[in-house]
């Protein structure tokens, strides 16, 4: 599978936001994350790092 888990970086801690993320899309309100089950979250965040081999999307507050 090619999905990744999205984490919000808070200092040194990475907090899990959404698993099985299939789509990340910029919007006026921030980033729209959608997973393979249709769950959606919009976060006021920006991408800090993509670790695709590890299936991780690391975000930080915008």
N, C-alpha and C positions, 0 to 999 in steps of 0.2 A: 504494500500500500504506500501511497505517496503523501498521505496526510501528515500534518505536523501538529504539535501542541504549542499553544501560544502562552507565553509567560510575561507578566508585567514585572519589570525590575524595580525593586524598592530598596535602594542602597545595595547591599551585598546579597539580598534575598530575592529569589525569582519565585513569584507567586503564580500558580497555574490559573489561567483565565478561561481557556477553552481547549478541549481536546478534539482531535480528528478534524482540524481546520483544513478546509479545502479551498477557501477563497479569502483573500485579503484585498480590500478595495478602499481607496481613499474617498472620503465624502467631505461635505462642508463641516460636519460635526466631528470629524476625526477619522478613525479607521473602522471599517465594517469588517467584522470577522464572521464567517459562516462555515459551519462544519457539515459533514456528510449527512447528518441527521436533520438538517434544516434549522438548527439553532443559530441565532444571530446575536451578536453583541456589537455595540458601537462604543469605542473607547477614544477619549481624547489622549492619544498617544502617537508616538512615531516609532518606526522600526529602528532598533539599536543594532541588531545582528540577526542574520539568518544562518542557522547551522543545519543545513539540509540533510547532511549525512546522519545527524543526530535527531532529525525530525523536530527541530525546535525553532520557534519564532520568538525572539526576545524583543520586547517592547519597553519603552520608557515614557513617562508622563510627558505630554506636550505642554 
